[in-house]
Amino acid sequence: MNRTLGVCYYPEHWPETRWADDAVRMARLGLTHVRIGEFAWSRLEPRRGAYDFDWLRRALDTLHGAGLKVVLGTPTATPPKWLVDQMPDMLPVGADGSVRGFGSRRHYDFSHDGYLEECKRITLELAKAFGKHPGVAAWQTDNEYDCHNTTLSYSAAARSGFREWLQRKYQSPEALNRSWGNVFWSMEISEFSEVELPNLTVTEANPAHVMDFRRYASDMVVRFNKAQADIIRAHSPGRDVIHNFMGRTLAFDHFAVGADLDISSWDSYPLGFLEDRSDQDDAWKRQFARAGDPDFQAFHHDLYRATSKGRWWVMEQQPGPVNWAPHNPAPRDGMVRLWSWEAFAHGAETVSYFRWRQAPFAQEQMHAGLLRPDSIEAEGHREAAQVARELAKLDGELDDKAGRADVAIVFDYASAWAWEIQPQGREFDYFRLVFDFYRTLRRLGLSVDFVPASTPSLEGYGLVVIPGLFTWPEALIEAIKAHEGHVLIGPRSGSKTADFAIPEILPPALPDDVLGVRVTRIETLRADTPVPVQGGGTIRFWREYLEVGADTGTVLTAEDGVPALVARGNRHYLGGWPDQDLLLSILRGLCEQAGLAIRELPDGVRLRRHGRHVFALNYGATPFDLADLGWSRDLAVGEAVLAPSGVAVAGLTDAGY
């Protein structure tokens, strides 16, 4: 399969006289795909039923005429003012009870049945008009679900929908009362109509109540996406259905949405994410201010690849300074190229840059594009052109699939909701915990896959890591029993039932024939009061007191004598959140036991195995000689001395695998 490049384009923003020249320049640059249309509802339907599709057809004809393939977006992320005026209760409501109104984007409530019908209507009209257009290669549903925190809405529509959802799930108020533990604080109900939304309470709401609301809200996103995907497939056969996810966005189950997609994509903004979504300290952010975090993009590449069974894109790749972070530096020379190649290293089919030309007006006018507002080529254009030339040189040599990685991490969106609902300690955050394990595995030079907790496939992995899992699906327990490799569980895994209660047998709530350990109490720790572990390193943030069974041994002990890491055969349980030194030591030891080849890397250098090739990338500011890792000088791309922002691609044998 040939890897391709694309770009996001907004023909409605520019005079039609520019379109043909833009299309020719895109093709000349080496771009293949162009995404259009995802914000254009007011131009497509300026008044109810008064469709104006002629301009879109001319744009499609122009782009197709230049040899470009179009990804056509449904415009449902930006409902027009006339629709909001006709249906004002479609607007989302914040947790504070205030309406989030018209004037930007994503001003709709997933729970609103009337708005869902409007979205189905405009999607149907577009699919009938353009579903078989030769220029349309794929469709994008909506845009960036949950952007601006829009999954959760506390509206009348959400309350009504939630009550119906609960009635289907529990069948009777008595069953709901039992599951939620509503005897506590006299929260019992006698009718489903008495259930309110879990906001505007005097103190925290019942965690089981909030958890069900999070499940309901996620289901509404799935429903919304599926409605559009079904229409597109019926009227545009043979075209892929795509959605563009976001970074560190866990408010809905991306695996469930991905089940209705052909391709998952996501929007990668490394410098914005480092400023806006990183838990690292200021020194780390200064070190990588113009490069981005060396593991954040890769984490999402691997995660979103898992949500759609291996097919994925980057739909929006940062090409220069963005407009939305606390600070918006320019990328270091070479980083746009590196980010592009990193995506291909993790199996991306297409990397699409946002956007073609920087807009001189409205909210995103400070967001760079491949062209400046005056249509002169910006810095990212040069690097995109270099990637296009290098892809042409490889000419389809890259394998279609990345292949099974060395290690699997079990990932679960419900766990993110659970620990947001009841963190117990200020620092406890599911993403942060999982990311710590992911980063450490990458520091050891390993490639990582994500697998969903609900449908795990663990076969073939030397090591499986399960951090912070809310509750155990039976399928995962059975997969662990059958797994022949090593398994590392914890901390906080299996600490609740599905009804958000402490299990009767105590966490981690695993059968004794899996792992004989019980958590008898927990404590959360200030960042400046970690617990030292014998042999080096500390437990921070979250600590568990473990009671160990006769067939389970203690591997590591805290300095106060409490077990920190225990094992039964190839199954291990970690009773706390380790600092980076301790986590590195633990994972290094497990990888050695599992027979995995590790290559300890500097902070900025990362490797990714893809089929018959290995990719090396240097986020750091100093050169790195790949000969130190056993690489030869015979490389498909790049140089053996990896410069700052450098990329190298080698065959497995040339990289010492």
N, C-alpha and C positions, 0 to 999 in steps of 0.2 A: 504493500500500500504506500503510495506517495503521500508524504506529509505536505500540507499546504498552509499558506498564509492568507489572512483575510483582513477586513477593515470594517468599521462601523461608519455608516454614511447616512446623511439626512438630506435627501434631495429637496424636501420642502423648505429647508433653511436657505437655499441658494437659488439664484436666477436659473431658469431652465437652460439658458444659453451656456452655462458652465458644465452641464451634466456630461456632455459628450467628451469634453476635454478631460474632466475628472476621470471618467471611465477609462479613457486611453492611458492616462498617467498611472492609474491603478494597475492595469494589465502590464504596462511597461515595467513597473516596479517589481513585478513577480507575484502580485496578489491573485488569488483564485476566487475567494468568497467575499461577498459584500452583504452585511446585515443592514436592513432598512425597515422603516415603518412602525417601530414599536411604540412610538409616542405621537402618532399622527392622527388620532381619532377626530380631532376638530376639523382637520382638512379632508378627511375621508367622509365624514358625515356632519357637515356644518349645521344641519337641522335634522330633527328626527325623520328618517326615511328619505332624506334628500342626499343620496350618495353621490360623491364625486370621486370616482375611481380613475378618471381619464388620466390625470397627472401621474398616478402611480403606475398605470399601464405604460405610459411613455417612459417613465424612469426605468421600469423593468426591461422594456425593449432596448433602451439605450445601454444599460449595463450588460444585458445578454448579448447585444450586438458587438460589444467589445470583448466577448469571450469570458465574461465573468458569471459566476454562479451566485444566486441571490438566496439569502436567508431572510424570509419575510416574517416580520413580527406581528403578532396580534396586538392591537393598541390599547389593551384593557388596563394598563397601569396608569393611564391618564384619561379618565372619563371627562368629556367636555362639560362646559358650564351649563348648557341647556339640559343635560341629563341630570346633573346635580340639582338644578332648580326643580325639575319634574319629580325627583325622587330624593328629597333632602335627607331622609332617614337611612340612605345608603352610606353616609359618611361614617368613618370610624370614630369611636369614642375612647379617649384615653383612660388610664386607670384612675385619674383624678376626676373623672366624670365629665370632662370638657370635650366638646366636639372638635375633631381635627378637620378643618375645613378646606375648601377649594383655594387654590392659589399656588400649588406646586405640583406634586405628583403622589401617586399611591393613595389617593383620597377615596378609598372604598373599604367596605367591610366584607370579608370573606363569607360571613354568615348570612348576608342579605340575599334572599332568594330572588328578589326582583332584579338586583344588579347581576346576579349570575345569569338570569335569562337574557338580559341586555348583552352580556358578554358572549353568550352563545349565539345571539342574533348577529352581532357584527362579525364574529368569527365565521359563521356560516356564509354570510354575504361575501366575505373576502375569499373563503375557500372555494365557493362556487365560481367567483370571478377569476381567480388566479391559480386555483389548485392544479391545473394542468398546463399552466404557462411554461414554456420550455426553459425559461430563465430561472424558475423557482426550483431550487434544489432541496430546500429544507424550510422548516418553520420554527420560529421561536414563540413559545407561549408567554404572553405577558412580559414582565421584566423584573428580575431580582425580587422574588417573593421575600417578604419580611424586611426589605430595605426601609429604613426609618422606623423600625420597630412596629410593623403593621400587621403582624400575625395576630396579636392579641387585641381584641376590641371589646369594650364593655358596654355595648349598645343594647337597645331593646331587641334587635334582631338576634344578637348573640345570646341573650338571656332565653329567648323563646327557643332557639335552636338547641341550646345546651339542655334545657329541660326535656325536649323530645329525645335527645341523644341519651340522656340518663334513663329515661323511661324504657328505651329499647335495651339498654345494658342491664338494668337492675330489675325491671318488671314490676317491682313493688317498692313503696317507700320503706317498708321494713327491711328489705334487703339492702337498700342504700344506707339506712341508718347503721346496720351492722357493719357494713364494709367501711364506712367512714368513721366509725366510732363516735357517732353523734350523741351518745349518752353523755359524753364529756361536755361540760359547760351548757347543758340543756339545749343542744343544737338539733334535737330530733325534729323531723318533719312528718306530717301525716298525708301530704299530697305533693306530687312533683311540682305543682305550681307554687309551692312555698320556697323552692330553691332559688336563691339569689346568686348573682355573680360574686366571685371572691375578691371584691375590691371595696373600698370605702368602709372597711370594718374598723372597729376601734383599735384592735391590735391584730396580730397575724391571724389569717383565716386558717381553718382546718387544712393541714397539708394534703390530706386525701381529696378534699374538695378541689383544692387548687390543681392537684395532679390530674384529676379527671377533666378539669377545664382546659388544661394544657393538651391533653389527649384530644379533646373535642376540637380545639382550635387547629391542631395539626391536621385532623381529619378534614376540616373545612378547606385547608389549602390543597390537600389531595383531591378533594371533590372538585374544586375550582379548576385545577390543572387538567384533571381527567376529562371534564366536560369539553374543554377546548381540543384536547388531543383526539378525542373520539370523533369530533366533527371534522378535523383536519384529515384524519386517516380515511374517513368515508368519502371525502371529496377531493383529496389530493394524494392518490395512491402512489406509492413508491418514493415519497419524500420523507425525510427524517423529521421527527418531532424532537425539539430541543428546548430546554430551559436553562437560563443562566443564573446559577446560584452565586452566593457571596462568600467572603472570608469571615471566619469566626461567627457564623450565623447558625444558631442551633434551635431556633424557636419552633421548627416543625421537622418532621421526620423526612429527611432527604431520600432515604431508601424507599419509603412509601411513594413519594412523588416520582422518584426515578423508575419505579416499576411501570409507569405509564409513558416513559420517554424512550426514544431510540438512542439518544445521546444526552448525557449530562454535560453541561458546560459551567464555567464559573468565571468571575470577573476579577482579574489579578492586578492588584495595585500595591506592589511591594513597599514603596516608600510611604504611602499613606497608611498602610497597615502597621508598619513599624512605629509610626508616631501615634496612631489612633487605637491599635488593638493588641499591643504587645505588653506582656507582664515583665519584660526585662528592665534592668535598671538604666539610669541615664548614661552610664559609661558604655554599656552595650549599644544603646541607641546612637551615641556619638560615633562609635566605631563603625557602625553599618548605616550611617545616616544617608549615604548616597548609593547604597547597594541593596538595602532591605535585609530582613532577617534571613540567614542562610537556610532555615528549615520551614518557614511559614508557608511559602508558596508550595514547596514540595509536599507538605502535609496535606494541603487541599487538593493537589494533583492526585495524590494517592487515594484520598477519601472519596472524591467525586468519581474517580475511575470505578470505585467499588459500587457506587449507587446505580450505575446503569450497565453493569455486567461487562465493563471493560472499554466501552466506547465513550470518549469524552473529548471536549475541546476547551480551550481558553477563548471565551467569546469577547472579552475585553481585556487587552493587555496594556498596561501603562506604558506610554511612549515618551513621557517627559513629566514635568511637574504637574501635579493634580491641584484641585482647588478646595478640597474639603477637609484636609487634616489640620491639626494645630499648627504645623509648619509644613511647607511644601517645597523641599529642595529639588534641584535638578538631579537626575541620575548621573552617576559617574560614567564616563565614556566606556562603552562596551556593555553596560548592564542591560540595555534593551535587548541586545543580541543574546546575552547570557540567559535572561528570563525566558526568551523564546526557545532556546535550545534545551533549557531545563524542562520545559513542558514536553517537548518531544522525547526527552529521556525517560519521562514517566508515562509515555504512551499516547500523548495527545495526537489526534488526527489533524487538527487545525489550530493555529494560533492567530487570533484576530485582534488587531490593534484598535484602541479607542482614542481617537476617532480619526477620520481622514483629514479634516481641516478644523482648526481651532475656531470655535464660534466667537464672533465679536460682540455678542449680546446675551442677555439673560443670565441665569444662575451659574452656568458652567463656562462663562467666558474666560476664566483664568485657567481652564483645563487645557493642557497642551494636546496637539494632534500631530499627525505625521507632516501636515503642512501648517505653516503659520497662518494667521487670519488673512495675510496678503497673498496667500497661495505659494509662497516660497517654501522650499523644502526645509523642514525643521530637523533637529539633530537625530530624532528617532527614525526619520525616513532613511538616512544613510545606513543605520544599523539593520533596519528591516531589509534593505536591499542586499546587504551582506549575507543575512540569513537565507534569503531567496537564492543567492548564488551558491551557497554552501549546500542547500537542499538539492539543488539541481546537480551538483557534483556527486552527491551520494546516489541520486537517481534510483530511488526505490530500494536501496540496500537494507534499510531498517526493517526489522521484523514487524508484522502486523500487530502483534501483542507484546506487551512488556515481558510476559512470562511470570511464573510464580517467584515471589521474592523470598528472601532468607527467613524473614520473621513476619508474623501476623499480629496485628493489634485488633482486639474485639472492640468495636465502637457502637455506642448506643445513645440515641438522641434522648430517650426517656430519662437516662441517667443525668444528662445535662439539666433537664427540667427539675428533676428531683433535688439535686444539690443546689440549684438556684432557689428552690422553694424553702429548703431547710439546710442551709450551708453549715450551721453549727459553729463555724469559725469564719471570720471575715475573708480569709485567703482561700477558702476551699472553693474551687471552681473546676468543673469537670474538664473543660477544654484545657485549662492550664495543667492539670494533672496528666492527662493523656499526652499533651504536647511535650511535657518533660521526658516521658518515656520515649516518645518518637525522636526527639532531638538527640537523646543519648544513644539510641540505636544508630542514628545517622553519624554521630561522632565516631562510632566503631566501624564506619565504612559499609554498613549494611543497607540493603534495600528492604522496604517495608510495604506490606499490603494491609488494608483494612478489611475486616469481615463484619457483617452485622450480627448482633447478638441473637436475633430472632431466627436467622437461617444460617448458622455457622458452617463453614466448610474448612476444616483444619488440616485435612490430609496433606502431607508432604512438607509441612513447616517444621524446621528444627526447633523453633521456639515460638510459643504463643503467649502473648501478654494480655492480661485482662485487668486493667486498673479501674477502680471506682464504679463497678457495675451495680446499678440500683437493685435489681432483683434478677433471679436466675430463670431464664426460659428453660424448660425441660430439655429442649433440643440441644442446648449448649452443654448442659450437664452430661448428656449422653455422648456428645462429641468429645468432651474432655476425657471421659472414661475410655473412649476408643482411641484417643490420640497416643501415638507412640513417641512423639517428641516431648520436649520439656514445656511445662506450663508454669507461668508466674502469675499469681492472682493477688489482687489487693492493691492498695488499701481500700477499705470501705465497701468492697464488693459483697453482694448478697446481704447487705445490712438491713434491707426492708423486704416486706412482702409486696405483691402487686397493689395491695390496698394501703400501702404506705404505713405499715405497722412493723415493729420489731419482731422478727421470727421467733416462735416459741423455742426453737432449738438454738437460738442465738446466732448472730452472724459468725462466719460467712454463710451459714445455712446450707452447707454442703453435706452430703451423706458421709459417714465415717469411712466408707470404702473408697471415697475420693480423696479426702484430706481430713485427718483427725485434728481439728483445731476449733476452738471457740473464742470469740471476743467477749470478755466478761465486762469490760468497760472501756470507754474512750475518753480522750481529752483533746481539746484543740489548744494550740500553742501560739503565743505571740511570735512574730518573726525573729525577735531577739532573744528567745528562750528555747532554743532547740535542745533536744536530748542527745547527748553523745552516744555513739555506738562503739563497742569494743572493736579495735582494729582500724578505726578511722571513719570519719563521716558522722552525720547527725540525722536524726528524725526531726522534721519541722512541720509546722502547721497542724498536722493530724497524727495522733498516736493511739494505738490500740494495745490493750493488755490481753495477752494471749494465754489461753489454757490449752496445753498440748496433750494429745492422746498418747497411749503407749506405743503405737506404731509410727509416730511422727517424731522426727528429730529436730533439734534446734541447731540452726546453721549460724545465725548471728544473734548476739545478745546486746542489749543496751547496757550502759555502764552501771545502771541500778539493778541489773540482773533480770530484767524483763525480756523475754524472747522478742526479737525484732524480725527475724526471717526463719521460717520453719519449713520442713520438707517431708514428704512421704514419697519415696521413689522419685519419679521425674516431675512431681507436682509440688510447687512451692507457694507459700503464702507470706506476703510482706505486710507486717503490721504497723505501717506508718508511711508517711510521705518522706522519702529520702531526699537529702540534698544532692547536688549534682555529683559530688565526689563519691558518695555512697552508692548512688544509682549506677554510676559508671562501673564501679567495682562489682556490683551484683550482676549487672547485665554482661559484663565481660566474662565473669566466671560461668554464667549459664550458657553463653554462646560457646565457650571452650568445651563445656561438658557436652553440648549438642553437636560438636564437630563443625561449627560454623567458622569460616575463615574471617577474621576481623583485621581491620587496618585502622588504627587509631589516627584520627585526622585533626589538623589544626581547626580553630573555631570557624574559619571562613571557607575551608575546602570541603567539598562534598562529592560523593560518588553515587552513581545510579546505574545499576545493571539493567539493560533492556535487550532481551533476546540474545543475539550473538555479539552485542556491543556493550561497552562500558563507557559512561560519560563522566568526565571530571569537570567541576565548575569551581571557580575561585571568587567567592564573595569578598575575600580579604583584600587588604591594601598592599600586600607584599607578595612577590613571586613564590611559587612552590614548584619544586622539581619532582615530577611524577616518577622519576627514576628511584626516588626514595620508597616508592610503593611497588617497585618491580616492573614499571611500565617500560616498554621498548620505545625506540624513537620512530617507529613506523605507525603513524597515526592517520586515521581517515579524515579527521578535522583537527586543526589546532597544532600547538607545539608542546613538546614534552615538558618544557619549563613553562608552567601555567602562570601567565601574567595576571595582575589584578584585573578582574572582570573577564578572565580568560576561560575558554571552553576547549576541551579536547575530547575526541571520540576515538576509541580504539577497539579492535576486536578482542574477544575474551582472552585469547592466548597472549596477545600483545600487552594486555594489562595484567598478566600474571594470574588469570583465573583458570 
